[in-house]
Every structure is written in C-alpha cells, then in structure tokens.
C-alpha cells in the first residue's frame, strides 16, 4: 500500500469520511537513531525505507496511510482493536534498529471538520511521550495545566505572542553587538505573561516547536529591519530540548537562513546543557552541523549544571553565557569573595578554550566594574537596557550612549 503525501491523503480522507463516518485516527512518529558508523544520508534513507516498509506491512488491512513529515505518519481505519495494540514495534532497547516508534491513542473521527483538532490532540500526546522517554516532564497534565494548554492553542491562532529584544554590549568598545529575542504573551485578560509562566506548559503540550519556529522566523525578519537601518548585530534565540532533538532541526534552521537571506554568523542559538545532552546523539549532530555552517552556539546558564565543566571541551559551542546567579551579586568592595573567584575561573577557562563569554544580570555599577575588570567579552542586563521593542532597539543602537568607564585610561566612554 502506498504512503500518500499530505495533500493526497487529506483528499482521500475527506472522500472516505463522506462514505463512512465511523473511523479511527492514529498518529505514528518515528525517532531516528544515528548508526554507530555515522548518520550519512544513505544510512538515513535506508533506515526510513525500512521503517516505512514495516509500517505498511503492519497497518490494518483497510488503513489509509499518510506521510505528513519524514518522521510523522497518520492512519485512518475502522479497526479500532488493531490500532489499540502495539502494532508497530518500538525497538526501544534494540540498537540494531535505527528507530524508535511512538503511537498516539486512536481517536474517533466522524467528519472531515474534526480532522485538525484530532491531529493536534495526537501530536500533543506523542510529544509528551517523547519528552517522558527523555526524562523531561514525566507526569500527566493537571486540570489547571490543561486549561493553560487550551489557552496556548488559542493564543497561537490569535497571534497573541510577540518578541522583545534585550541588547548585548561589547564590554571593550561599548557598542551594541547583539540582541536576545525574548518571547512574550499578550493575554487578553491577564496582560503580558512572561515565558517562565508558559514555556514548560508549551513543552508538555507539544507546542514548543511551533512557538520556537515562529520565534526564529520573526527574529530573522527583525534582523532585516535592523540591517536595512545600517545596524548589523547578531540575533540570539533561545532553543528548547524538543526543538534541537528534532532530527530535521539543523535542516530547518539552515533552510530558513537561506530563505530569508540572513548570514549564518548573524544567528546565535542559546541552549542549556540539559537541552544539549538529552537525546544527545541527535541534538549534538544538529548542533555540530549548525556550528560548521557558521551559526553561533552558546551554552546558556553556564555554571548551574553539575557537569558543565566536564562537557565544555566536548560540546559544539562557540561561547558561554554566565548565569545571573553568579554575576548579579558581584561587588568590587569584596575582592576575595568566593563568588568573584568562581566567575574569574570560569572566564579564564573559557578564554583558554577560545570561547566567547557573555555575562547576563548586570544590574548595578559595582557589578559592571567587576565583570569588566575580569575581561568578559559581552554584557547584558537592566543596568544597560531592559528588553525592548524593535523600534526602541533601533533608537538605542543609533544613539550609542554609555556609562562604561575605561579603567585603564581613566577616560569616560560613550555607552
């Protein structure tokens, strides 16, 4: 039986539902595992062919099978009993098979109008299953969280999300060299909702990749707005585990850079160590490809992970970002504090490994003086600038006012 392309499958599904309103829908997602010999295109193609062969051979006899994405397939059938069984082997523990399969619970499908909602339900269920297998979010959603999930879906449809940008400054030249894109949610009743209040729910709901994709595209659009005004800076975007664990993530980012005409060196991806190391074979492969293409990869919240130092030389990164928990308390009056020695050691180690360093959480003059004296490359924080709109970012970049003092020469710099 053929695996129908998305549009062809939808047309045949519509036709089938006009004749039969008692069908079941199920989503099958496949996690590709790179072979020990590498993840070449040939191996990937053979693995996909093998999985698709098993899918066709094992599906119910009456199944209409569609291929939505390279790793996502949809089934409609009357045979609820068959779909309720583990009819596709997952091969979780058998590394001779280069895939792991995830099946959603089959859901009733009575009309074509129900298709979109049914597919969304199945995608969210599989995303939660994949995250639980990777040791993230190993629990069910509470009733309150389910309400939040429905709110997120509505917000996506109504375009309630927007970005603000926090400038990043070169600590030596005092110029704006970058801006971190920060996701915001303008809720119709609650007002502005910060990402700490909804990102975890978006991950649990399987919506984070949709949000991440939108944020990346919007950030690249803003890069063009700035570039057209003669402002050439690097744009930083935060990336979550489900995004970078997508086997096609590197392709998607590189295709989007090519489509939008943004140089790879103008994009910076910020990831935590957890995001890099869970499902590591896929994540690190994606990051290696992006780094080779020229995209900057920054280890965010550096110093908070127990194994950050041990992984520092192995991870495909170009820089680190010191967590605000280490930076904000710095005080020039306490030269022998443990906090200052820790930061100095991290900066020295990063310099030896030729990694660019950024300090976040600069909130007062005293903290600035210490981090400047320790030789950090870039700084950001409320002492310089709070997150702002694109228009404010343009205005700030065009008026390079400074409060940074050149301590070597004693001269005041513009910032």
N, C-alpha and C positions, 0 to 999 in steps of 0.2 A: 504493500500500500504506500502511496506517496506521502511525503511530508509536505503539506501545502504551505505556500508562502502566506504571510499575514493577510493580505487583501483577498486572495483567492479563498483562504479558509473562511474568512468572515462572510464572503458572499455565499459560500456553500452552507455555512452555519445558518444564515438567515433563511435560505431556502428550506433547509431541513426543519427549522422551527416552525415554518409555515405549515408543514405537513404533520409535525409531531411536537406537541408542547410538553412532553414528559421526558426531558433529557437531563443528564447529569454532566457537570463541567468539572474538569480537574486540570491543575497546572503541574507540570513536571519541570524542575530546574536542575541543572547539572553543574557541579563544581569540578572544573578541570584540574587535574594534579599534574604538574610538570614531571616528566620522566627523569630518572637518575642521570641519564645522558644529556639532559638539557631539554629546553622547551622550543624545539625548532618548529617551523611551520609545517613540515612534513609529519612530525610526530603528532602535532595538534590536529592536523587534518585526519590522520588515521584513527586517532582516539575518537574524534567526533563521529566519523563514519561508523565506528564500532558501536558507539552508544546509540546512534540513530537506528542501526540495524536491530539492536536489542529492543528498542522502543517499539518499532514496527512489529516485530515478531511477538511481543508480549502483550500488546494492547488488545482490548476486546474486539471480537470479530466485526462488530458494527461501528467501530470507532472512526470518527472524523478527526484526523491528527493535523494540527497546525504548528508551524515553526514561527514563533513570534520574534525571538532573538536567537543568536547562535547557541545560547545556553538555556533557552526557555521555550517550552513546548506546551501546547494546550490540546486537551482531549474532550470531545463530547461523545456520549454514549448513553444507551438506555440501561446498560448493565451495571447497576449500582454496586452489586455484590463484588464484581470483578475489580471495579475501581477502588473499593474499600479495602482491598487486600494489598499487600506489598508486591505488586505485580512487576515492578521494576526493581531489580536488586540494587542496593545502595553501594555495596563493596566498601564500606567504611574502613575495614581493617585489612583489606586485601590490596596491597600496594602494586600487585601485578596488573590491576585495573587502574587506569588513569582518570577515573571519575568517581564522584560520589553523587548519588541522585537524591533529590528531595521531592516529595509528593505532597500536594495540598490535600486536605479533606475534600472529597467530591461534594459539590453544592448543586441544588436543583436549578434548572434553567428552563423557564416556561415560555419566555418570549425574547426576541432579539433586543428589546429595550432593557432587559435585565443584564445583558452581557457585560457592559462596562463595570457595573457595580460588583458582579460576580468575579470578574478578573481582578479587580482591586482587592477584594477580600482574599483571594488565593495568593496574590503577590505578597500581601502583608503577612499572611500565615507562614509562607515559605521563608520570608526574610527573617522572621522571628526564630524559626527553626535553625536557620544557618547561623544566626548570631549565638544561639544557645550552644550549638556544637562548637563554636569558637570561644566559649566561656564568657560571652557578654550577655547580660540580661537574662539569666537563667530563671525566669519566673514568668507567670502569666500577668496580663494587664489587669489592674483593679478596675472597678466600675468607674471611678473618677478618672482614671487614665484613659479609659475607653471614650469618655466624653471629650477629653483633650484630643484624642486621635481624630474623632469626627470633626472637631474644630479645625485641626490642621488641614484636613482634606478640603474643607470649605474655604479655608484661607488660601490654599493653593489655587483653587478655582477662581477666587475673587481677587487674586493678585494683591494680597494684603502684606506680603513680605517686601522688604526693601533693604538696601545696604547703606551703612555709614562707613567712613574711612578714617582711620587714625594714622596721621603722618608718622614716618620714621625718619630720623635725622642722622646725618653723618656726624660723629662726635668730634671730628677734627676740622672739617670745613664748615660745619653748621648749616649745611644745606639739606633740604628735603630730598631724600634718596629713595623713599618708598612709602607705601601706604598699605595698611592691613584692612582688608574688607571684613566688616563685621555685620552679621545677619541680624535683622530686626523684624519684629512682627507688630504691625499696627492693628491691634484687635479692635473691632467696632465698639465693644463695651468696656474692655479693660485698658485701652490705650496702648502705649508702647510696651511690648513684652520682650525682655532680654533673652538671648539664646540659652542661658543657663536654665531657663524655665521650660523650654520645649525641645531642645536638641535630643535629650535622652528618649523622650516620647516619640520623636520622629524616627529615631533609630529602631525602637521597639515596634513601631507601626510599619516599618519597611518603606518609609517616605524620605529617608535621609539622602538617598542617591538622587531623587528628583530635586530636592532642595539644593543639594550640592552642585548639581549640573546647572541649575538656574543661576546660582551664585557665581559660578565660574564664568558662565557666558556673560552675565551682567557686568562682572569685573573687567572682562576683556573689552566690553563696549565702553566702559568708563576710561580704560587706558587710551582708546582712540580719541575720546573727548579731550583728555589731558594732552595727548601728543599733538593734537591739532592746535593747541594753545602754546606749543613750544615747551611743554612740561614733560620731560622724558624720565619717568621714575619706574621703579619695579613695583608690581602689584602683588600683594600677598593674600592667599586664600587658605582658610583652614579646611582640612580634609579629614573625614572620619574613617573609621575602620571599614564599614560596609562599602564605602566608595573604593578605597585602594585595594580591597580584597576582591573586587570585580576583575576577573581575568582580562577583560577588554578595557580596563580603565586607562592604561597608557595610550592605547589606540584612540580612545575617545578624546583625551586631552590634546594629543598631537593633531588629530583631525580638526579639532576646534581652533587650535592655534593657526593651522593652515587656512581654515575657512575664514577666520577673522583677520588674518594678516598681522598678528601680533608676534614679535620675535620671542622665541622660547626663553631667552635670557631676561625678558621683561616680566616673566611669571615666576612667582615663588609659592611653593606649596608648604604649608606648615602642618606637621603631623606630630602627635605624641608618640612616645616609644611603644605604647600599647598598640596603637594603630599599625605601626610598622611590623611588630613582631607576632601578632596573632595572624594565623593563616600565612605564615612568613614566606613560604615558597612563592606564593602568588604576589603578595604585597611587595617583597623585595625585588622580584622580577620586574614589576611595573615601575618601581622607583628607579631601578638601575637604567631602564630604557629611557625614562624621562630625564634623568641626570645626563646621560650620554647625549641626549638631544639638546641640552643646554638649559633645561628648566632647573631653577634653584630649589633644593630640597632642604628644609630647615627642621631640626628636631626641636619641637616646642616643649615648654615646661621643663627645660633641662634641669636636672638635679633632683627632681621629685621621684624619679624611677630608681629602684634599688640597683638595677643593672645598667644604668645609663653609661657609666664609665667603661664597663666591660664591653659594651656594644659599640662604643664610639668609633673605633677604628674599622669596624666591620660594616656599619650601616652606610648605604649610598646617600650620604648627606653632604651638603656644601656649607652648612652653618648650624649654629645652635642659638636658641633663644633662652636666656636665663629667666627662670620663673620669678615672678614678682615677690614670692615669699622670701627669696634671698636678697632681692635688690632693694625693695622699699624700706626695710629697716636700717640700711647703711647710714652711718653718721660719721662725719670727719673728725668729731671730737673723741671717737673711740677707735684709735688706730690698731689696737691689739685685740679687737673683738673676734670671736670665732667666726661670726658671720662674714666679716671682711676677709679673713684668711681663706675661707671656703670659696668666696667669689673670686679672689685673686688666683687661687689654684685652678679653678675651672677655666678662667680666661687664659691663663698661661698654658694650660694643656691644649685648649682649642687652638691657640696661636701656633703651637708646635705641630699640630696636626693640619695646619693651614685651613682652618675652618673660620668663616666669618662669624662674628659674635654680635648679638643684639640683646640689650637689656630692656625689659619692659617693667613698668611700675615705677618710673621716675616721677616722684610726686613732690619733691621739695629741693631747694638749693643744696642742702647738705648732701643728700643722696647723689645729686648730679656731680658735685665736686669729687666725691669718692670714685664713682664709676668712671668719670673722665680720667682721673689720675691712674686708674688701673688699666687703661688702654682698651676699653671696649669699643668696637667699631661703630655700632649704631645704637641709638637710644629711642625710646618712645615712652610716653606717659602723660599724665594730666598736667605735669609741670610745664610741658611744652604745648600740648594740644589735646583736647578731648576728641572723641570720634565726631566726625562732621559730615555734612552733605558734600556732594561733588562741587557745588558752586563755592562753598566755603574752602574746600581743599584747593581749588584753583586760586582763590583770593590769597590764601596763606602762602602758596608756592610762589606767587608773583611778588609778594612782599616779604622778603627774607629778613624778618626782624629776629634778633637773637638776644638771649640772656646768658649765653655761654661765654665764659671768660677763658682766654688763652693764658693758662697759668704759667707757661714757660716764658712768655714775653711780657706778661702783665697787661696786655692790651685787651680792650673790650672788642668782642666780635659781634657782628650782627646775626641775629637768630630770630 
